[in-house]
C-alpha cells in the first residue's frame, strides 16, 4: 500500500527553528508537496520538490531525498502565525496525490 | 471571483436528502478535484476531472457523483446523504504540467448529516 508518515503534533518556541519530517512509501514518485493549513481554513501551497536537495523560500525550506523516501520542512524564526498543520503529499506513478495526515505545529511564546 | 469559490460555506442536512456542493474556479485550470477531510485522516480524494467533459473516481467515491460540463464548474452531489458523509469538503484545481500539477484549494464546505 501507499503510505505517508509524519508526526501528529510538534511544539516549538517563537523565534526558534523547527524541522517537520515526512517519510513516504508510494508506487513511483513524481514530486513531493508541502502545504500549510490553519485551523478552519483551506490548505495553501508552500513548496514542491522533485529533485534531491534543498529548496529555500524565505523562512521556509524543504528538503528531499528520493533514495531514502524522505523529506523535511524547515521553518526558521518561528512566528505565532506559523501555528498550523503542515501537510506532506506525494505524487505517485499515476500522478495521483497521496496525502499524509498532517503535523499540527504549536508555537509557544 | 479570484481563485476558487465553494458554496455553501456550511450546511446541516437530514439523512436521506440530496445535496449539491458547488465549486467554481476562474483560473482556467484544466483539472479539478473534490476531497473530504476528517479529523486524524489525510485529505481523501473523492472524484477528479482532468479536463472538461471527463471525470474519474478517487479513493472514496461511493455515495458521491460529479459532473464537469465546462472548465470552471465542478459540482459534487450526494444523492442520499448518510451521517458518515459528515465532513469538510474541499474543492481544488490545478494546471496540468505546471509545477508538478500544484493544486489550489477552495475555502471548503462544512457538511453535517444528521
Interface residues (C-beta under 8 A of the other chain):
Chain A: X4 X30 X31 X33 X41 X42 X43 X44 X45 X48 X50 X87 X89 X91 X95 X96 X97 X98 X99 X100 X101 X102
Chain B: X40 X41 X42 X43 X44 X45 X58 X90 X99 X100 X101 X102 X103 X104 X105 X106 X107 X108
